[in-house]
Amino acid sequence: MNYDALRILLVDDDDDDRLFFKDAIEEVKVKTVVTTVNDGVELMDYLIKSDILSPNLVFLDLNM
C-alpha cells in the first residue's frame, strides 16, 4: 500500500499526554497526520464516519 502520510489516531483523555505525543511524533522523520480524540465514545464516532480514511495506527490510553 502506498500512502502519502502515516495516519495515526490517538485516544487519550489527558491534554498534556496528547501534547507530548504530538511533540514526539513531530521528531520522527516520517510524514504523519495525527488525529486525537478524548474517549471511547469519540473514538467510535470518528471511526464510523464514512468520509475519513481509516488510521494506520491507533494508540489507546488504557488507563482512561
PDB file as gemmi writes it, atoms N, CA and C in Angstrom:
CRYST1    1.000    1.000    1.000  90.00  90.00  90.00 P 1                      
ATOM      1  N   MET A   1       0.832  -1.176   0.000  1.00  0.00           N  
ATOM      2  CA  MET A   1       0.000   0.000   0.000  1.00  0.00           C  
ATOM      3  C   MET A   1       0.879   1.243   0.000  1.00  0.00           C  
ATOM      4  N   ASN A   2       0.490   2.207  -0.751  1.00  0.00           N  
ATOM      5  CA  ASN A   2       1.247   3.448  -0.831  1.00  0.00           C  
ATOM      6  C   ASN A   2       0.396   4.590  -0.268  1.00  0.00           C  
ATOM      7  N   TYR A   3       0.858   5.203   0.800  1.00  0.00           N  
ATOM      8  CA  TYR A   3       0.125   6.291   1.446  1.00  0.00           C  
ATOM      9  C   TYR A   3       0.965   7.558   1.400  1.00  0.00           C  
ATOM     10  N   ASP A   4       0.306   8.700   1.337  1.00  0.00           N  
ATOM     11  CA  ASP A   4       1.027   9.968   1.388  1.00  0.00           C  
ATOM     12  C   ASP A   4       1.596  10.217   2.779  1.00  0.00           C  
ATOM     13  N   ALA A   5       0.868   9.818   3.810  1.00  0.00           N  
ATOM     14  CA  ALA A   5       1.308  10.031   5.185  1.00  0.00           C  
ATOM     15  C   ALA A   5       0.779   8.906   6.058  1.00  0.00           C  
ATOM     16  N   LEU A   6       1.502   8.626   7.119  1.00  0.00           N  
ATOM     17  CA  LEU A   6       1.068   7.646   8.106  1.00  0.00           C  
ATOM     18  C   LEU A   6      -0.025   8.294   8.950  1.00  0.00           C  
ATOM     19  N   ARG A   7      -1.210   7.713   8.943  1.00  0.00           N  
ATOM     20  CA  ARG A   7      -2.345   8.271   9.690  1.00  0.00           C  
ATOM     21  C   ARG A   7      -2.394   7.620  11.071  1.00  0.00           C  
ATOM     22  N   ILE A   8      -2.246   8.455  12.099  1.00  0.00           N  
ATOM     23  CA  ILE A   8      -2.217   7.990  13.485  1.00  0.00           C  
ATOM     24  C   ILE A   8      -3.414   8.562  14.216  1.00  0.00           C  
ATOM     25  N   LEU A   9      -4.084   7.709  14.967  1.00  0.00           N  
ATOM     26  CA  LEU A   9      -5.206   8.133  15.806  1.00  0.00           C  
ATOM     27  C   LEU A   9      -4.826   7.892  17.261  1.00  0.00           C  
ATOM     28  N   LEU A  10      -4.844   8.951  18.059  1.00  0.00           N  
ATOM     29  CA  LEU A  10      -4.512   8.874  19.483  1.00  0.00           C  
ATOM     30  C   LEU A  10      -5.785   9.051  20.293  1.00  0.00           C  
ATOM     31  N   VAL A  11      -6.033   8.111  21.199  1.00  0.00           N  
ATOM     32  CA  VAL A  11      -7.192   8.180  22.084  1.00  0.00           C  
ATOM     33  C   VAL A  11      -6.661   8.363  23.501  1.00  0.00           C  
ATOM     34  N   ASP A  12      -6.826   9.573  24.024  1.00  0.00           N  
ATOM     35  CA  ASP A  12      -6.302   9.879  25.358  1.00  0.00           C  
ATOM     36  C   ASP A  12      -7.119  11.008  25.965  1.00  0.00           C  
ATOM     37  N   ASP A  13      -7.454  10.887  27.242  1.00  0.00           N  
ATOM     38  CA  ASP A  13      -8.271  11.900  27.909  1.00  0.00           C  
ATOM     39  C   ASP A  13      -7.445  12.996  28.579  1.00  0.00           C  
ATOM     40  N   ASP A  14      -6.129  12.911  28.494  1.00  0.00           N  
ATOM     41  CA  ASP A  14      -5.253  13.887  29.156  1.00  0.00           C  
ATOM     42  C   ASP A  14      -4.661  14.840  28.115  1.00  0.00           C  
ATOM     43  N   ASP A  15      -4.940  16.132  28.269  1.00  0.00           N  
ATOM     44  CA  ASP A  15      -4.442  17.138  27.318  1.00  0.00           C  
ATOM     45  C   ASP A  15      -2.921  17.134  27.217  1.00  0.00           C  
ATOM     46  N   ASP A  16      -2.246  17.039  28.362  1.00  0.00           N  
ATOM     47  CA  ASP A  16      -0.783  17.055  28.358  1.00  0.00           C  
ATOM     48  C   ASP A  16      -0.214  15.848  27.625  1.00  0.00           C  
ATOM     49  N   ASP A  17      -0.789  14.668  27.850  1.00  0.00           N  
ATOM     50  CA  ASP A  17      -0.311  13.467  27.176  1.00  0.00           C  
ATOM     51  C   ASP A  17      -0.488  13.580  25.663  1.00  0.00           C  
ATOM     52  N   ARG A  18      -1.609  14.161  25.223  1.00  0.00           N  
ATOM     53  CA  ARG A  18      -1.818  14.351  23.786  1.00  0.00           C  
ATOM     54  C   ARG A  18      -0.768  15.297  23.217  1.00  0.00           C  
ATOM     55  N   LEU A  19      -0.448  16.358  23.952  1.00  0.00           N  
ATOM     56  CA  LEU A  19       0.566  17.304  23.503  1.00  0.00           C  
ATOM     57  C   LEU A  19       1.942  16.644  23.437  1.00  0.00           C  
ATOM     58  N   PHE A  20       2.314  15.889  24.472  1.00  0.00           N  
ATOM     59  CA  PHE A  20       3.603  15.184  24.482  1.00  0.00           C  
ATOM     60  C   PHE A  20       3.698  14.217  23.307  1.00  0.00           C  
ATOM     61  N   PHE A  21       2.610  13.509  23.042  1.00  0.00           N  
ATOM     62  CA  PHE A  21       2.589  12.545  21.945  1.00  0.00           C  
ATOM     63  C   PHE A  21       2.817  13.262  20.612  1.00  0.00           C  
ATOM     64  N   LYS A  22       2.087  14.352  20.388  1.00  0.00           N  
ATOM     65  CA  LYS A  22       2.239  15.094  19.130  1.00  0.00           C  
ATOM     66  C   LYS A  22       3.662  15.633  18.982  1.00  0.00           C  
ATOM     67  N   ASP A  23       4.231  16.140  20.067  1.00  0.00           N  
ATOM     68  CA  ASP A  23       5.605  16.648  20.022  1.00  0.00           C  
ATOM     69  C   ASP A  23       6.589  15.527  19.671  1.00  0.00           C  
ATOM     70  N   ALA A  24       6.395  14.372  20.250  1.00  0.00           N  
ATOM     71  CA  ALA A  24       7.277  13.238  19.975  1.00  0.00           C  
ATOM     72  C   ALA A  24       7.154  12.783  18.526  1.00  0.00           C  
ATOM     73  N   ILE A  25       5.947  12.723  18.010  1.00  0.00           N  
ATOM     74  CA  ILE A  25       5.732  12.296  16.623  1.00  0.00           C  
ATOM     75  C   ILE A  25       6.371  13.276  15.650  1.00  0.00           C  
ATOM     76  N   GLU A  26       6.358  14.562  15.968  1.00  0.00           N  
ATOM     77  CA  GLU A  26       6.982  15.562  15.094  1.00  0.00           C  
ATOM     78  C   GLU A  26       8.488  15.328  14.954  1.00  0.00           C  
ATOM     79  N   GLU A  27       9.107  14.679  15.946  1.00  0.00           N  
ATOM     80  CA  GLU A  27      10.538  14.395  15.897  1.00  0.00           C  
ATOM     81  C   GLU A  27      10.865  13.230  14.959  1.00  0.00           C  
ATOM     82  N   VAL A  28       9.883  12.409  14.649  1.00  0.00           N  
ATOM     83  CA  VAL A  28      10.088  11.262  13.767  1.00  0.00           C  
ATOM     84  C   VAL A  28      10.159  11.774  12.335  1.00  0.00           C  
ATOM     85  N   LYS A  29      11.081  11.255  11.580  1.00  0.00           N  
ATOM     86  CA  LYS A  29      11.276  11.735  10.213  1.00  0.00           C  
ATOM     87  C   LYS A  29      10.391  10.987   9.218  1.00  0.00           C  
ATOM     88  N   VAL A  30       9.145  10.774   9.596  1.00  0.00           N  
ATOM     89  CA  VAL A  30       8.159  10.129   8.739  1.00  0.00           C  
ATOM     90  C   VAL A  30       6.983  11.089   8.635  1.00  0.00           C  
ATOM     91  N   LYS A  31       6.475  11.252   7.430  1.00  0.00           N  
ATOM     92  CA  LYS A  31       5.324  12.138   7.244  1.00  0.00           C  
ATOM     93  C   LYS A  31       4.115  11.514   7.929  1.00  0.00           C  
ATOM     94  N   THR A  32       3.527  12.240   8.886  1.00  0.00           N  
ATOM     95  CA  THR A  32       2.401  11.720   9.665  1.00  0.00           C  
ATOM     96  C   THR A  32       1.269  12.731   9.731  1.00  0.00           C  
ATOM     97  N   VAL A  33       0.092  12.207   9.960  1.00  0.00           N  
ATOM     98  CA  VAL A  33      -1.082  13.009  10.274  1.00  0.00           C  
ATOM     99  C   VAL A  33      -1.645  12.429  11.563  1.00  0.00           C  
ATOM    100  N   VAL A  34      -1.636  13.223  12.629  1.00  0.00           N  
ATOM    101  CA  VAL A  34      -2.113  12.750  13.926  1.00  0.00           C  
ATOM    102  C   VAL A  34      -3.485  13.359  14.201  1.00  0.00           C  
ATOM    103  N   THR A  35      -4.433  12.479  14.491  1.00  0.00           N  
ATOM    104  CA  THR A  35      -5.769  12.879  14.901  1.00  0.00           C  
ATOM    105  C   THR A  35      -5.943  12.426  16.339  1.00  0.00           C  
ATOM    106  N   THR A  36      -6.561  13.250  17.174  1.00  0.00           N  
ATOM    107  CA  THR A  36      -6.774  12.868  18.563  1.00  0.00           C  
ATOM    108  C   THR A  36      -8.253  12.910  18.897  1.00  0.00           C  
ATOM    109  N   VAL A  37      -8.647  12.006  19.771  1.00  0.00           N  
ATOM    110  CA  VAL A  37      -9.985  12.000  20.358  1.00  0.00           C  
ATOM    111  C   VAL A  37      -9.818  11.811  21.854  1.00  0.00           C  
ATOM    112  N   ASN A  38     -10.847  12.199  22.616  1.00  0.00           N  
ATOM    113  CA  ASN A  38     -10.728  12.223  24.077  1.00  0.00           C  
ATOM    114  C   ASN A  38     -11.158  10.958  24.793  1.00  0.00           C  
ATOM    115  N   ASP A  39     -12.021  10.167  24.169  1.00  0.00           N  
ATOM    116  CA  ASP A  39     -12.525   8.988  24.878  1.00  0.00           C  
ATOM    117  C   ASP A  39     -13.060   7.970  23.881  1.00  0.00           C  
ATOM    118  N   GLY A  40     -13.539   6.865  24.402  1.00  0.00           N  
ATOM    119  CA  GLY A  40     -14.044   5.784  23.569  1.00  0.00           C  
ATOM    120  C   GLY A  40     -15.251   6.166  22.738  1.00  0.00           C  
ATOM    121  N   VAL A  41     -16.102   7.022  23.266  1.00  0.00           N  
ATOM    122  CA  VAL A  41     -17.289   7.452  22.516  1.00  0.00           C  
ATOM    123  C   VAL A  41     -16.855   8.259  21.292  1.00  0.00           C  
ATOM    124  N   GLU A  42     -15.936   9.207  21.494  1.00  0.00           N  
ATOM    125  CA  GLU A  42     -15.423   9.981  20.361  1.00  0.00           C  
ATOM    126  C   GLU A  42     -14.699   9.086  19.367  1.00  0.00           C  
ATOM    127  N   LEU A  43     -13.986   8.083  19.872  1.00  0.00           N  
ATOM    128  CA  LEU A  43     -13.295   7.134  19.003  1.00  0.00           C  
ATOM    129  C   LEU A  43     -14.278   6.435  18.079  1.00  0.00           C  
ATOM    130  N   MET A  44     -15.335   5.900  18.639  1.00  0.00           N  
ATOM    131  CA  MET A  44     -16.311   5.185  17.822  1.00  0.00           C  
ATOM    132  C   MET A  44     -17.018   6.126  16.850  1.00  0.00           C  
ATOM    133  N   ASP A  45     -17.345   7.324  17.296  1.00  0.00           N  
ATOM    134  CA  ASP A  45     -17.959   8.314  16.401  1.00  0.00           C  
ATOM    135  C   ASP A  45     -17.030   8.629  15.235  1.00  0.00           C  
ATOM    136  N   TYR A  46     -15.751   8.758  15.524  1.00  0.00           N  
ATOM    137  CA  TYR A  46     -14.775   9.055  14.476  1.00  0.00           C  
ATOM    138  C   TYR A  46     -14.653   7.889  13.488  1.00  0.00           C  
ATOM    139  N   LEU A  47     -14.564   6.681  14.013  1.00  0.00           N  
ATOM    140  CA  LEU A  47     -14.330   5.522  13.148  1.00  0.00           C  
ATOM    141  C   LEU A  47     -15.511   5.177  12.245  1.00  0.00           C  
ATOM    142  N   ILE A  48     -16.731   5.534  12.656  1.00  0.00           N  
ATOM    143  CA  ILE A  48     -17.884   5.182  11.819  1.00  0.00           C  
ATOM    144  C   ILE A  48     -18.175   6.226  10.741  1.00  0.00           C  
ATOM    145  N   LYS A  49     -17.439   7.332  10.744  1.00  0.00           N  
ATOM    146  CA  LYS A  49     -17.618   8.329   9.693  1.00  0.00           C  
ATOM    147  C   LYS A  49     -17.196   7.711   8.359  1.00  0.00           C  
ATOM    148  N   SER A  50     -18.026   7.888   7.352  1.00  0.00           N  
ATOM    149  CA  SER A  50     -17.717   7.285   6.058  1.00  0.00           C  
ATOM    150  C   SER A  50     -16.779   8.140   5.217  1.00  0.00           C  
ATOM    151  N   ASP A  51     -16.567   9.387   5.607  1.00  0.00           N  
ATOM    152  CA  ASP A  51     -15.757  10.283   4.786  1.00  0.00           C  
ATOM    153  C   ASP A  51     -14.293  10.370   5.222  1.00  0.00           C  
ATOM    154  N   ILE A  52     -13.846   9.499   6.121  1.00  0.00           N  
ATOM    155  CA  ILE A  52     -12.462   9.528   6.570  1.00  0.00           C  
ATOM    156  C   ILE A  52     -11.711   8.314   6.056  1.00  0.00           C  
ATOM    157  N   LEU A  53     -10.412   8.438   5.961  1.00  0.00           N  
ATOM    158  CA  LEU A  53      -9.559   7.287   5.718  1.00  0.00           C  
ATOM    159  C   LEU A  53      -9.261   6.647   7.066  1.00  0.00           C  
ATOM    160  N   SER A  54      -9.305   5.354   7.127  1.00  0.00           N  
ATOM    161  CA  SER A  54      -9.019   4.658   8.383  1.00  0.00           C  
ATOM    162  C   SER A  54      -7.578   4.920   8.801  1.00  0.00           C  
ATOM    163  N   PRO A  55      -7.351   5.007  10.113  1.00  0.00           N  
ATOM    164  CA  PRO A  55      -5.977   5.228  10.572  1.00  0.00           C  
ATOM    165  C   PRO A  55      -5.121   3.993  10.335  1.00  0.00           C  
ATOM    166  N   ASN A  56      -3.827   4.216  10.148  1.00  0.00           N  
ATOM    167  CA  ASN A  56      -2.872   3.116  10.044  1.00  0.00           C  
ATOM    168  C   ASN A  56      -2.504   2.581  11.418  1.00  0.00           C  
ATOM    169  N   LEU A  57      -2.479   3.481  12.412  1.00  0.00           N  
ATOM    170  CA  LEU A  57      -2.136   3.121  13.790  1.00  0.00           C  
ATOM    171  C   LEU A  57      -3.120   3.777  14.745  1.00  0.00           C  
ATOM    172  N   VAL A  58      -3.488   3.048  15.789  1.00  0.00           N  
ATOM    173  CA  VAL A  58      -4.321   3.606  16.842  1.00  0.00           C  
ATOM    174  C   VAL A  58      -3.592   3.404  18.163  1.00  0.00           C  
ATOM    175  N   PHE A  59      -3.375   4.491  18.882  1.00  0.00           N  
ATOM    176  CA  PHE A  59      -2.773   4.445  20.212  1.00  0.00           C  
ATOM    177  C   PHE A  59      -3.868   4.711  21.223  1.00  0.00           C  
ATOM    178  N   LEU A  60      -4.026   3.792  22.179  1.00  0.00           N  
ATOM    179  CA  LEU A  60      -5.079   3.910  23.187  1.00  0.00           C  
ATOM    180  C   LEU A  60      -4.484   4.097  24.576  1.00  0.00           C  
ATOM    181  N   ASP A  61      -5.021   5.035  25.321  1.00  0.00           N  
ATOM    182  CA  ASP A  61      -4.684   5.191  26.732  1.00  0.00           C  
ATOM    183  C   ASP A  61      -5.517   4.167  27.492  1.00  0.00           C  
ATOM    184  N   LEU A  62      -4.874   3.132  27.986  1.00  0.00           N  
ATOM    185  CA  LEU A  62      -5.613   2.064  28.658  1.00  0.00           C  
ATOM    186  C   LEU A  62      -6.058   2.427  30.057  1.00  0.00           C  
ATOM    187  N   ASN A  63      -5.570   3.548  30.602  1.00  0.00           N  
ATOM    188  CA  ASN A  63      -5.929   3.944  31.964  1.00  0.00           C  
ATOM    189  C   ASN A  63      -7.011   5.008  32.012  1.00  0.00           C  
ATOM    190  N   MET A  64      -7.746   5.198  30.915  1.00  0.00           N  
ATOM    191  CA  MET A  64      -8.796   6.222  30.901  1.00  0.00           C  
ATOM    192  C   MET A  64      -9.941   5.789  31.785  1.00  0.00           C  
TER     193      MET A  64                                                      
END                                                                             
